[in-house]
Amino acid sequence: MEDNDIISCLLMRNEDAIAESQSKYGSYCFQIAHNILNNREDAEECVNDTLNVLWNTVPPTKPVSLKAYLGKIIRNQALIKYRTYHAQKRFCGLELILDELDECIPSGSDIAEEANTNMLTGMINTWLGTLPATDREFFLRRYYLCESVKEISERYGLNQNASAQKLLKLRNKLKDYLDKRGYIL
């Protein structure tokens, strides 16, 4: 079933849309959640929660891209579960990714910085649009899909050191881009 058909079924409240969404995007959603949580059972639970959110939000929402919509939901579900489990302790998985980005993007944990979130998001999206497609995908795989450097290296046929260096260069480019536009870190 095509995405438009699945969305139409959701809008008509046809439960077959959930099964089709699971069939078509279940492994995609699982991979995102597993990259964040590093736990199979929790990732599976997030996939189920994501399908529930999909059912409860379409309608009134009508996503333009079902895959992107599910990706956003699963990422949010996994981050909520992650924060719940790791509220009082450090965990090297997601913290490592966030620490890497901390040099060029503030954590946003301060309420005053939340006012800049929309502006920062727009600037990052614009910057991503200036990158070649491969670099953009490389960056998003690490910092949005939370893939490990090892996974990214294997996907692109690079050694891990080369991938880490490429990510460092991309982070530095982002930092320079933000600095030149007056974004204060």
C-alpha positions in Angstrom: 0.0 0.0 0.0 1.3 3.5 -0.9 1.8 6.2 1.8 -1.1 8.2 0.4 -3.4 5.2 0.7 -2.3 4.6 4.2 -2.9 8.2 5.1 -6.4 8.0 3.5 -7.2 4.9 5.5 -6.1 6.7 8.7 -8.3 9.7 7.8 -11.2 7.3 7.3 -10.4 5.6 10.6 -9.7 2.3 8.9 -7.6 0.2 11.3 -5.8 -1.6 8.4 -3.7 1.6 8.1 -1.9 0.7 11.4 -1.0 -2.8 10.1 0.2 -1.3 6.8 2.2 1.3 8.6 3.8 -1.4 10.8 4.5 -3.6 7.8 6.1 -0.8 5.7 7.8 1.3 8.4 8.1 -0.9 11.5 11.8 -1.8 11.0 12.6 1.8 10.1 11.0 3.0 13.4 12.6 0.2 15.4 16.0 1.1 14.1 15.6 4.7 15.2 14.4 3.8 18.7 17.1 1.1 19.1 19.8 3.6 18.1 18.6 5.9 20.9 17.7 3.3 23.6 20.1 0.4 22.8 17.4 -2.0 24.1 15.3 -4.3 21.9 12.2 -4.4 24.2 12.1 -0.7 24.8 12.5 -0.1 21.1 9.6 -2.4 20.3 7.5 -0.7 22.9 8.3 2.7 21.3 7.2 1.3 17.9 3.9 0.3 19.4 3.6 3.7 21.1 4.4 5.4 17.8 1.6 3.5 16.0 -0.8 4.5 18.8 0.3 8.2 18.4 -0.2 7.9 14.6 -3.7 6.6 15.1 -4.5 9.4 17.6 -3.1 12.2 15.5 -4.2 11.4 12.0 -6.7 13.0 11.8 -6.6 16.0 12.5 -3.0 16.0 11.2 -2.5 15.0 7.5 1.2 14.3 7.1 2.9 15.2 3.9 5.4 12.4 4.3 4.3 9.4 6.3 7.9 8.2 6.7 9.1 11.6 8.1 6.1 11.9 10.3 6.7 8.4 11.8 10.4 9.2 12.1 9.6 12.3 14.2 7.1 10.4 16.4 9.4 7.5 17.1 12.4 9.7 17.8 10.3 11.7 20.3 8.9 8.5 21.9 12.4 7.1 22.3 13.8 10.3 23.7 11.0 10.4 26.3 11.7 6.9 27.3 15.4 7.6 27.4 15.0 10.6 29.6 12.8 8.6 31.9 15.4 5.9 32.3 18.4 8.1 32.6 17.0 11.1 34.5 19.6 10.8 37.3 22.5 8.9 35.7 24.8 9.4 32.8 24.6 7.0 29.9 27.4 7.0 27.3 25.1 6.5 24.2 23.0 9.5 23.6 25.1 11.7 25.9 28.1 11.0 23.7 26.2 12.2 20.6 24.9 15.3 22.5 28.4 16.1 23.8 29.7 16.0 20.3 27.2 18.6 19.2 27.6 20.7 22.4 30.6 22.5 20.9 28.4 24.1 18.3 24.8 23.9 19.6 23.8 24.7 23.2 22.0 22.1 25.2 18.8 24.1 25.4 18.2 23.0 29.0 17.9 26.7 30.2 14.5 28.3 29.8 16.0 31.4 28.4 17.7 29.5 25.6 14.3 27.9 24.6 13.4 31.3 23.1 16.1 30.7 20.5 15.1 27.2 19.6 13.0 28.1 16.5 15.7 30.5 15.2 18.4 27.8 15.8 16.3 25.1 14.1 15.8 27.3 11.1 19.5 28.1 10.9 20.4 24.4 11.1 17.9 23.5 8.5 19.2 26.2 6.2 22.8 25.0 6.8 21.8 21.4 6.1 20.4 22.6 2.8 23.8 24.0 1.8 25.5 20.7 2.2 26.0 18.1 -0.5 23.4 15.3 -0.1 26.0 12.8 1.2 27.3 15.1 3.9 23.7 16.0 4.9 22.8 12.4 5.2 26.0 11.6 7.1 25.3 14.4 9.6 21.6 13.4 10.0 22.4 9.7 10.4 24.6 10.6 13.4 22.7 13.4 15.0 19.1 12.8 14.1 18.9 9.0 13.7 21.6 8.5 16.4 23.5 5.9 14.4 26.8 4.9 15.8 30.0 5.9 14.1 30.6 2.2 13.3 27.3 1.9 11.5 27.9 5.0 9.5 31.4 3.9 8.6 30.1 0.6 7.4 27.3 2.3 5.4 29.8 4.6 3.6 32.7 2.2 3.3 35.0 4.3 5.6 37.0 3.4 8.6 35.7 4.7 11.9 38.5 7.3 12.3 37.7 8.8 8.8 34.0 8.9 9.8 34.8 10.6 13.1 37.0 13.1 11.3 34.2 13.9 8.8 31.7 14.4 11.6 34.1 16.7 13.4 34.6 18.7 10.2 30.8 18.9 9.7 30.3 20.1 13.3 33.0 22.7 12.8 31.3 23.9 9.6 28.0 24.2 11.5 29.7 26.1 14.3 31.3 28.5 11.8 28.0 28.9 10.0 26.2 29.8 13.2 29.0 32.1 14.3 28.9 34.0 11.0 25.2 34.5 11.4 25.6 35.9 14.9 24.2 33.0 16.8 25.8 33.2 20.2 26.5 29.9 21.8 
